[in-house]
């Protein structure tokens, strides 16, 4: 069996999509030597604009796959190829664009909230990365539930607690690289409204009024859209010296950044899965996140789950965690237990089952 997988998202500055594809391919090739995997990339490392994305999804990727005479095409991130001789599998990460269209620029909104859902109808099977995403698919798209399989993501094996002297020295070097102090709260994710970063900054501003909290807030990630108000808020609150925007984080630095943090704060309004909280838990970091969408599936009772609009509750819990080494230790231990429930090997095995079922029909 020949299986074509679109690798475009693994190029350039990877986001969650790219990490998903990278880890899926790496692990599925470990467990499956009987099938042939055709990994297809465009001729550029740059992020694709929306028009170029449509051309790649519908013509570039499927044309190369058809020329290779593959049995299955797997589009792991974006729109399903309409024209293809092969069976089509699509991974649906979320339906953010349909739930929060106002948070996306107009042309991109048309692609994500109208075109992509339309193309899903041409797929033979769907992988949803959480139970919550499956619920959204059934509610908003009315797709056949028998064609939807829930397969969780996982954290890369590089995310782990670092205790050796050499590793701790590297943590300090990475911290210096991004101009971070010894004590900091961390957030990782693309800068966009859905991540609720204006809310996080307001919570942080309130929490550090307590002089027993010397921490800074590190917001790591590339710019998405509508982030100007966030930067203005930081200036208006006089927090430019306490809120640090690191920009995009190199892959090899992320584990060290997690390990150096005192708390991972992730008040996202909506996530299809929520990989950063899982990566943080894999490093044994206490996690505070939202009690909405898929995040309770990922974090469960290991972290602090709170409504993403209750500032007083967030401030109270942030102070409680940061001021107690006992609470941090308990949360760290719970994080490691919860994170161990997810693995890319499981993701790969379950994805291979989907491929096998399709070709058996």
N, C-alpha and C positions, 0 to 999 in steps of 0.2 A: 504494500500500500504506500502511495506517495501522498504526503501531506504538505501543502504550502502554507507558510505562516508569514504574515506581514510583519517585518522587523523595523519599519520606519521609526517608530516611537523610541527605539533604543539608540537613535543617533542624536548628536547634539546634546543640549541640556535636558537630560531625562527628567520627567515627572513621574508620578505614580504609574502611569500607563507603561512607560519604558521599563520600570523595575519589574512590573508584572510580566511583561513579555520576555525580558532577559532571564528571569528566574524560571519561568515556565519552560522555556526552550532548553535551558541548561539541565534541568532536572528530568524532563521527559526524554532527553537523549541518553541520560544515565540509565533509565529503567527500560528503555525500548530500543533494542538493536535489530528488530525484525522489520521495522518500517523505515522508509526513507523520508527525511525531512528536508524540504526545499525552503530555504530561508531567503526571503526576497526583500531587497532594499532599493530605494530610489537612488539616483546618482548625486544626491546632496546630503550633507550632514545638518543643514539648517532646518529649523522648525518650519512646517508647511503653513502657508496662509490658507484661509478657508477655500478660495477658488482652486489652489493647487492641491489641497486635500481632496476635494471632490474628484479632480482629474486622476489623482493617484489611486484613490479607493475604487473608482469605477472603471478605469482604463489601464493605468500603469501596472498595478498589482495583479489584477485578474488576467491581463494579457500575458504577463510573464508566467503566471501559474498555468494558464491554458497551453502555452508553448511547451511547458515541461510535462504536459499530460498527467496532471495530478488527479488523485481520486477525491481529495478533500481540500477545500480552501478554508483556512481559519483566519478570520479577521478579528484580532484580539482587542481592538479598541474603538474603531470608528464605524463608518457606514458599510453595510453589506454589499458586495459586488452584485449588481443586478444580472449581468450577463456572464455566465460561467457554465462550463460543461460539468463541473465537479459539484459534489455535495458541499454545502456551505454551513460553516459553524461561525457564530458571532458571539463574542463575549460582550455582554451589556454591563457596564460598570455602574451606571446610575442613570436616572432620568432628571438630572438637575435642571436641564434646560426647559423641561416641561413644568417643573415645580416652581422654578424661580427664573422665568424668562427675563424679568426686568434687570437681572444682574449680569446680563450678557449683551455685548454690543449688537446692534440690529442685524447686520448681515450674518454674523456668526450665529445669532439666535435662530435665524431661518434655517441654517444648516443643521444645528443641533436639535431644535425642537420640532422641525417639520420634515426635513429631508432624511435625516438618519432614521427616525421612527418609520418613515415610509419604506425605506430599503429593508428593514428588518423582516418585512413580509415575504421577502424572497429567500430567506435563510431556511435551512432544514432543521437546525437545532440552535438553541440559545443556552449560553452559560451565564448565569447570574452570580455575581460575586458575594451576595449575601441574601438572606431570607427577605430582608427589607426591600432590596432591589427587585426580587421576584414579585413581591406584593405590588410594587409600583408598576411593573410590567403588566401584570394582570389587570390592575385598576385602570391604567392609562392607555395601554395598547391593546388589551383584550386578546393577547396571543394565546395559542393553545398551551395549556399548562403541562401537557404531556411532553412538550418539546423543550421544556425549560429544566435545566439541572443547576442546582445551587452548588458552587464550588468555591470555597473560601481561598483567599490569598494567604500569604505568610510573610514573615520577616526573613530576610537573607541570613544565612548562618554566620555572617560576619558581625551581626548584632548580638553582643553578649557582654556580661559584666567584665570589666578589665581591672585586674588586681595586681598584675606583675609590675615590677618597678619600671621596666622599659615602656610598658603600655601607659603607665601613669605619667611618665615623662612626655610621652607623645600627646596625651590629653592636654598637658600644659602648653605644649608647642602649638597645637591646633587652636587652643583658646587664644593664645597670643596672635596667631595668624589672623583671626577674625576680631581681634581687639576686644576680647571679652574679659571681664573681671573674674576673680576666683569663684564668686557665687552668682549664679544666674538661673533664671527661669527660661525654659526654651520652648519655642514654637517653630515647627517646620511645616512649610506648605506654600503654595503659590499665593501671592498677594492678590486677593480678589474678595468681593463683598461676602460671599458665602462663608468664608473662613472666620467671619465675625471678629476681625482684629481690632476694629474700633472699640468694640465692647471689651476685648481683652486689655487694651491699653487703659481704658477707664477703670477696670477692676484693679489693674496693677497700680495705677496712680493712687487709688484709695488705700490699697493694702500697704504701700510703703510709707504711708503717714505714720505707721507704727515704726518707731525708730529701731526696734529689735529686728527689723527686716532690712538688711543691707543689700539685698539682691538687685541685679539689673534684669531687664527683660530682653532676651535675644530673639528677634524675629528673623528666621532664616528662610530664604526662598526667592525665586525669581519673580519679577513683576508680572502680574496678569493684566487686570483691567480695573478701572475705577479705584485706584489706590491713592490718588492725590489727597483725598480727604484724610486718609490715615496719617500721612506725613504731616499735614497741617495740624492735626490734633496733637501730635507729639510736640510740635513747636509751640502751639498755643498753651499747652500744659507745662511748658518749661522742662520737658523730660528728655531733651536731646542727649543729655549725658547719661541717662539711665535706660533708655530704649535704644537698642542697637540693631540696625538693619544690616545683616551680613551680606545680602545678595544671595545668589545661587551658591549652594554648598557642593563642593567636590565629593563624589561618591566615597572616596577613601577617607574623608574627614568626618562623615556623619556619625559613625559609631563612637568616635572620640568626643564629639560634641554632646551626644546623648549622655555618655558616661560622666562628662564633666558637669552636667546640670543637676540642680537640686530638685527640680520639678518640671514635668512636661505638661504644658497647658494648651488645650486644643478645644476651644469653644465653638467649633464649626456648627453651623445651622443644619447642614445636610451632608452626609457622606454615603457613597455607595458601599464602602467597606471601612476605610479609615486605617491606612497602612502606617502612618507616622506614630499613632499611639501604640500600635503593636510593636513597632521597632523599638520604641522607648521602653516598653515593658520587657522586651527581650534583653535589654541592657540592665534591667533591674531598677529602672527609674520610676518613681511615683508618678502617676498619671491623673490629671484632672481633665475631664472632657464632658461633652454634652450627653444628655440622656435622650437624644433624638436619633432618628433614622437608624442606621446599622450599628452605631457606636456601642450600644449595650451588648450586641452580639459579640463584639470584639473584646471589649474591656471587662464585661460582666461585673462581678463584685470585687475585682482586683483593684479598681481605681475608684475615684470619686466621680460619680455621674450626676450632673446638675443641669437644670433647664438653661438653655443658652441665652436667656434674657433676664435672669434674676441676679442682678449685680450684687446685692447684699449677701446672697448665699455664696456666690463665688468669692467675694472678698473674705467672708468669714472662714471659709474652708481653705483658701490660699494661705491665710495667716496661721490657721491651725496646723497645716502640714509643715510650713516653713519654720515654725517656731518649735517643733517637737522632733527630736532625733528618733524618738521611739516610734512615732507615727510614720516617719519616713522609712524606718527599718521594716516595719510591718507591711507597709505598702510595697516596698521593694521586693520582699519575699513573695507576696501575693502576685505581683507582676510577673515574676519568673515562672510561677506555677501556671498562670493563665496563658502566657505566651507559648509555653511548651505544647499546648493543645493544637497549635497550628504548625504546619510544615509544608514546604514547597514539594516535598516528595508526595505527600497526600494530594496536593493540587495536581501534580503531574499524573499520578495514577488515575485520579477521577476524570481528568481530561482525556486520557487515553481510552478510558471506558466509553466516553462519548464518541470518539472516533470509531472505535470497534463496533458499536451499536449501529452507527450510521451505515457502515459498509456491509453490515450483516443483513440489512433490510433488502 
